[in-house]
Amino acid sequence: MKQDTGRNRRAIWGLVIGIVLIAGAAALYAVSASGDDDITWDVTLVGRNNEELVLSYKEIRDLPATKSRGGFFTTVGVVNGPFDVEGVRLTELCDLVGGVTSGDVVSVCATDGYSMVFDYKQLNGDIETYDAVTLHEVPHEKQLEVLLIYKQDGKTLTDEYGRPLRVAAVADADLLTEGHNWVKWVDRIEVIKLD
Amino acid sequence: MSVLAACSGGEEKTGMRVLCAGSLMMPFNEIEAAFEAQHPDIDVLVEGHGSIQVIRHVTELHEESDVMVVADYSLIPMMMYNTEIPETGESYTDWYITFATNSLGIAYTPSSRYAGEINGDNWHEILSRPDIKLGMADPRLDACGYRALMLLSLAETYYRDDSLFEGVLGTFNPAIELVPQGTATRITVPEIIHPESEKIVLRGSSIRMLALLESGDIDYAFEYRSVSEQHNLEFVGLPPEIDLGSVEYTGGYGNATVLLDFHRFSSVRPEFIGQPIIYGVTMPRNAPHPEKAVEFIQFLFGPESRRIFDENCQALLDPIRADNLPQVPQELAPLLQ
């Protein structure tokens, strides 16, 4: 009986170690497969008093995440999405450099020289939403969020969709917003005090 | 990016990418089909964007394209003549051909408030009424939007009414400023645009006005004549002195300039001088299929395309002209003046 118990313990330990090894390998595979580990990217945040903070991609990933859903359409009505997205609220990023008030605008700039300006109302949800099929304007029932996203449909962004960080204006529904808001390849977010 | 697509018989077609201004999408979709019927070995991929984006896709995002068509020909020399292809150091192009035009006016529906009254003489009085809803494209984002500001500034001079601009649009906070400069006016648009009057409805592009008109959310909108007629809307044509549709009035249009405080594209100086709406076409020097692109442009200037443009109410220039003619592919030269 004693010999059997010892054999059982060894078997159980072997099983536990095996599970741990498999889980570890799976976790490593998941990180690698997400394409996250090789991303080196910085975003410069500038506050209304010129306070500057540079956040790495990893530091942005470590901030509290917001999940939502939505898509966009281009000038000529080509629909993209809706997608499940995950990222950080632009307002929360601005809070890291002094916040944004109703007397400010926020300029979001990209590496390709494109930029878009959001006012305080837009940052807090005042953006028109559209039906994903008819493209007619429809109201959004849930809070519209302006996010800096790093995940789309559970995966890191592809270059075509603005890898690694882009803006998404989403209302947690199958609704669209105008594509000019969805700035790709974001590398600078600046709070500007209006005169 | 050379695209090969399988056709129904199993043979491969050559994919040819045509980037064009959004206001040309309806006729270009038909031209694509007509061209492919004559060239079964070619699969034309027409892709519409705002005109600045048409060029940026090639010069800044480094995508390949065979033909590029923009609603403002002057963007081609501004953004392509002095921009080098990274691999070769050559400019993206050094020629363009102007071939089509348009004009700006007021689109509405039979259900619009005062639809039975508005005409080419009283339009500014109707649009000044506080109980109408007026839509316009955001001038920071869409050429139709800043052209509408030019139109209203020119209308102040034409009708000798220096309150017309504010009468139609109301006030903004921060203000859109009109600064006289001799006989001209510079219109300064701030980084954000907040109309103080609820009668003004702004959207990111002029195309968005169509659904708002159909749903009755707005009564009137500034719109291109071709787009309005393609969507069977009513349209008030305006005097040629202000509608940005006549080459004869080029000098007068130049009296309105729009300066944007909002810098959307680092490669584009956000100052726009009034000029006639003239469409231009070119081929980037690194077009993957230059011979096919030349054939497409020949077809674009041919009788079948003319019929399609005519059916889509898209005005064409006659004659068509080239800038830097010696650089234009020689097969196109006989079609030009």
Interface residues (C-beta under 8 A of the other chain):
Chain A: T74 T75 V76 G77 V78 V105 S107 D112 G113 Y114 S115 M116 V117 D119 E128 T134 L135 H136 E137 E178 H180 I192 L194 D195
Chain B: G22 M25 G48 H49 G50 Q53 R56 E60 L61 R140 L141 D142 P174 E191 I192 H194 R203 G204 S205 I207 R208 A211 L212 S215 D217 F262 H263 R264 F265 S266 S267
